Amino acid sequence: MKRPVSVALFLMLLPASAGAADPVAKLHWYGQSAFRIDGPPVVYIDPFKLPDGLPKADIILITHDHFDHCSPADVAKIRSAKTVVIGPAEVAVKLPAPVETIMPGQVQDLQGVTIRAVPAYNIGKPYHPRKDGKVGYVVTVGGVTYYHAGDTDLIPEMAGLAPDVALLPIGGTYTMTAEEAARAARSIKPKVAVPMHYGSVVGSDADGDRFAKLLDGSGISVVVMRRE
C-alpha cells in the first residue's frame, strides 16, 4: 500500500469539518495524469501506463483524446462489462463503445458519484484549443471532492472551485508550469494540491518540489505523490 510523500509537509492541518482526516488516503497516482480513487465505487481518471492486476473500474473518466490520457490499451486493462466510460466526444471515437459523452458544464450523478465536467484549454498554446471541448472533472467520491484539471493553462473558470483536492498539471510545454500551477492553486483554493503531468512526457521530478515550495505559507497543503 502506497503512502503519499509530502514535500510541503502535509501536516494534517485540515479542519475537522473536512470529512476524511486524510483526503488523499484513497487516491493512487500512476504517473502523468492517471489516478485511481477508491470510493467505493472505483473511479479511474486518464488511465495510462497502468501496472497489471489493478482493481476493475466502476467508472473511467477521460479528459481528452491525447495518447497519454486516452489509452485504449489501459482502458481495456481495467474495464469490465459493468464499467461506465465517460469523456468528451473526441474520446468516443478512440475507444470501444459504449462511451457516454460529456461537455464542459454538464453534470452526471452515477453510482453515488457526482461528476461535473469543467473547461480545460490552453491560452497562447495550440495543443488544447478551447473549441475542442476537452474537459477537467470535479468529482465527489465518498464525501471528498477532487478537481482533476486535465491538460490546461491557468484559466478563469478555475477560480473559487474550492475542492478538497486539486490535481494540477505542472510540467509545462503543453500545460501549466509549476509557477503557473501554484498561481492556479491560489485561485482554486483547494485544501490539498497534488501535482501531476510531470516527470514523464514533460517536466522533471524537481518540478514537484518547486511547486510545493511555491505554495509555502498559502494555507494549501501540498502532497507530492509517489508513482505506483
C-alpha positions in Angstrom: 0.0 0.0 0.0 1.5 3.3 -1.0 1.8 6.3 1.1 2.0 9.8 -0.5 5.2 11.7 0.0 4.6 15.3 1.1 7.3 17.8 0.1 5.4 20.7 1.6 4.9 18.6 4.8 1.3 17.5 4.7 0.9 18.1 8.5 -2.8 17.3 8.8 -3.7 21.0 9.0 -7.1 20.3 7.6 -10.1 21.4 9.7 -12.2 18.7 11.3 -15.1 19.6 9.1 -13.2 18.5 6.1 -14.7 15.0 6.5 -11.9 12.4 5.9 -8.9 13.2 8.0 -6.7 12.5 5.0 -8.4 13.4 1.8 -5.7 11.7 -0.4 -5.9 8.4 1.5 -8.0 6.8 -1.2 -6.0 8.4 -4.1 -3.4 6.5 -6.2 -1.2 8.1 -8.9 0.3 6.1 -11.8 2.3 8.9 -13.3 1.3 11.6 -15.9 -2.4 12.4 -15.2 -3.5 8.8 -14.3 -5.3 8.4 -10.9 -7.5 5.9 -9.2 -9.9 6.9 -6.4 -11.1 4.1 -4.2 -14.6 5.1 -3.2 -16.4 2.8 -3.5 -17.1 3.0 -6.4 -13.6 2.7 -8.0 -13.0 5.6 -10.3 -10.1 6.0 -12.7 -9.1 9.2 -14.4 -7.0 9.2 -17.6 -5.5 5.7 -17.1 -2.1 5.5 -18.8 0.8 3.0 -18.3 -1.1 1.2 -15.6 0.5 -1.8 -13.9 -1.1 -5.2 -14.2 -3.5 -6.6 -11.6 -5.3 -3.4 -10.6 -9.0 -3.4 -9.5 -11.6 -3.2 -12.2 -13.1 0.3 -12.7 -16.7 1.1 -11.9 -16.2 4.5 -13.7 -13.5 5.7 -16.0 -13.2 9.4 -16.8 -11.2 10.6 -19.7 -10.3 14.3 -20.1 -9.4 14.3 -23.8 -8.1 12.3 -26.7 -4.3 12.6 -26.5 -2.4 9.3 -26.2 -1.2 9.9 -22.6 -4.8 10.5 -21.4 -6.9 8.3 -23.7 -5.1 5.0 -23.9 -7.3 2.2 -25.3 -4.9 -0.5 -24.0 -5.0 0.9 -20.5 -8.8 1.3 -20.5 -9.1 -2.4 -21.6 -7.0 -3.5 -18.6 -9.5 -2.1 -16.1 -12.8 -2.2 -18.0 -15.4 -4.8 -17.3 -18.9 -5.3 -18.7 -20.2 -3.0 -15.9 -17.7 -0.2 -16.3 -19.1 3.2 -17.4 -16.7 5.2 -19.5 -17.2 8.9 -19.8 -15.4 11.5 -21.9 -15.8 14.3 -24.5 -16.9 13.3 -28.0 -13.3 13.2 -29.3 -12.7 10.3 -26.8 -15.7 8.3 -28.0 -14.1 7.8 -31.5 -11.0 6.3 -30.0 -12.5 3.8 -27.5 -14.8 0.8 -28.0 -18.5 1.6 -27.4 -20.2 2.4 -25.2 -18.8 5.7 -24.1 -21.0 8.3 -22.5 -20.1 11.7 -23.9 -19.9 14.8 -21.7 -19.3 18.5 -22.4 -18.0 21.3 -20.2 -20.7 22.4 -17.8 -22.6 19.1 -17.8 -23.2 17.2 -14.6 -23.9 13.5 -14.1 -24.8 11.6 -11.0 -23.7 8.0 -11.2 -23.3 5.2 -8.6 -23.4 7.8 -5.8 -20.7 9.9 -7.5 -21.3 13.5 -8.8 -19.3 14.2 -11.9 -19.1 17.7 -13.3 -17.2 18.4 -16.5 -15.3 21.8 -16.5 -13.3 23.5 -19.2 -9.7 22.6 -19.8 -7.8 24.5 -22.5 -4.6 26.4 -23.4 -4.1 30.1 -23.6 -1.4 31.1 -26.1 -0.6 27.4 -27.0 -2.1 25.3 -29.8 -2.3 22.0 -28.1 -5.6 22.1 -26.3 -7.9 24.7 -28.0 -10.9 25.7 -26.1 -13.1 25.0 -29.1 -12.3 21.3 -28.9 -14.3 20.8 -25.7 -11.7 19.0 -23.7 -12.5 18.8 -20.0 -11.4 18.5 -16.5 -13.6 17.0 -13.8 -14.9 18.0 -10.4 -15.8 14.6 -8.9 -17.2 13.9 -5.4 -16.5 10.3 -4.2 -17.1 9.2 -0.7 -17.7 12.7 0.6 -14.4 14.0 -0.9 -14.4 16.4 -3.8 -11.5 16.1 -6.3 -10.7 18.5 -9.1 -8.8 16.9 -11.9 -7.8 19.8 -14.1 -6.9 17.8 -17.3 -4.4 19.4 -19.7 -4.9 23.1 -19.2 -3.4 26.5 -18.5 -4.5 28.8 -15.7 -8.0 29.8 -16.9 -10.7 31.9 -15.3 -13.1 29.0 -14.9 -10.8 27.6 -12.1 -11.4 30.5 -9.7 -13.1 29.5 -6.5 -13.8 25.9 -7.3 -12.6 25.1 -3.8 -12.4 21.3 -3.9 -10.9 19.2 -1.1 -8.2 18.1 -3.5 -6.9 19.7 -6.7 -4.9 17.6 -9.2 -2.9 20.1 -11.2 -0.6 19.7 -14.2 2.8 21.3 -13.7 5.1 20.0 -16.4 4.9 23.0 -18.8 5.1 22.8 -22.6 1.5 21.5 -23.0 0.1 22.7 -19.7 1.0 25.0 -16.8 4.4 25.2 -15.4 5.0 24.8 -11.6 4.8 28.5 -11.2 1.6 28.8 -13.1 0.1 25.9 -11.3 0.9 27.5 -8.0 -0.9 30.6 -9.0 -3.8 28.4 -10.2 -3.9 26.7 -6.8 -4.3 30.0 -5.1 -7.2 30.9 -7.4 -8.8 27.5 -7.0 -8.5 27.4 -3.2 -8.3 23.6 -2.5 -7.5 22.2 0.9 -4.8 20.0 -0.8 -3.0 20.4 -4.1 -1.4 17.4 -5.8 0.9 18.0 -8.8 0.6 15.8 -11.9 1.7 15.6 -15.6 5.4 15.9 -15.0 8.4 13.7 -14.8 7.4 11.6 -17.8 6.5 13.0 -21.1 7.4 16.5 -20.0 8.9 18.1 -16.9 11.1 16.6 -14.2 10.7 15.3 -10.7 12.2 18.6 -9.5 9.0 20.4 -10.7 7.0 18.7 -7.9 9.4 20.0 -5.2 9.3 23.5 -6.8 5.5 23.5 -6.9 5.4 22.6 -3.2 7.8 25.4 -2.2 5.9 27.9 -4.2 2.8 27.2 -2.0 4.6 27.6 1.3 2.6 29.9 3.5 -0.5 29.7 1.3 -2.6 27.7 3.6 -2.8 25.0 0.9 -1.3 21.7 1.8 0.7 20.1 -1.0 1.1 16.3 -1.4 3.7 15.1 -3.9 2.8 11.5 -4.6 4.9 8.5 -5.5 4.1 6.8 -8.8 2.7 3.3 -8.2 
